[in-house]
Amino acid sequence: MLCNASVQWILKHEKKHDVQFAPLHGVTFNELPIEREDLPDSILVWKDNALHMKTSAIIHVLQGMGGKWNILSGLMRIIPLFLSNFMYDFIAGKRYEWFGSTPECMLMKGPMKHRFLD
């Protein structure tokens, strides 16, 4: 559910409305020129021909959102990556316990369907 809620949050707060989403193991994701073994259970961002994971991915999303979120991304860069990734892993490990889960992303069927890739 945290993933679903995160997607909803990004859609609501981004300024440019240009972030697109692709499911892991989907067609778009499988076409990326990356090594797929041992990928973490994490948000993944493909930007500038590089795959960003965990906190690095969040920083890239926030930076692209503009305004105050760009400032927050700058502040997050100050925190050592090993520490911010530790916190990311802790929250990710508790997400189903804290936030529940849903079987699928309902947004993929609604008016935002065009923002979701195969």
Residue pairs with C-beta under 8 A, 6 or more apart in sequence:
1 95
1 96
1 99
1 100
1 101
1 102
2 91
2 92
2 95
2 96
2 98
2 99
3 43
3 95
3 105
4 102
4 105
4 106
4 107
5 99
6 43
7 21
7 105
7 107
8 107
10 19
10 61
10 65
11 17
11 19
11 107
11 112
11 115
13 65
13 69
14 64
14 65
14 66
14 69
15 65
15 66
15 67
16 64
16 65
16 66
17 115
18 64
19 61
19 64
19 65
19 115
20 115
20 116
20 117
21 105
21 115
21 116
21 117
22 28
22 29
22 116
22 117
22 118
23 29
23 116
24 39
24 44
26 117
26 118
27 117
27 118
28 117
28 118
30 36
32 46
32 51
34 51
39 53
40 53
40 54
41 92
42 53
42 54
42 57
42 88
42 92
43 53
43 54
43 57
43 58
43 61
44 51
44 52
44 53
44 57
45 51
45 52
45 53
45 56
45 57
45 60
45 61
46 52
47 60
47 64
52 59
52 60
54 84
54 85
54 88
54 89
55 76
55 79
55 81
55 84
55 85
55 87
55 88
56 81
58 73
58 76
58 88
59 73
59 76
59 77
60 73
62 69
62 70
62 72
62 73
62 76
63 69
63 70
63 73
63 74
76 84
105 116
107 113
107 115
107 116
108 116
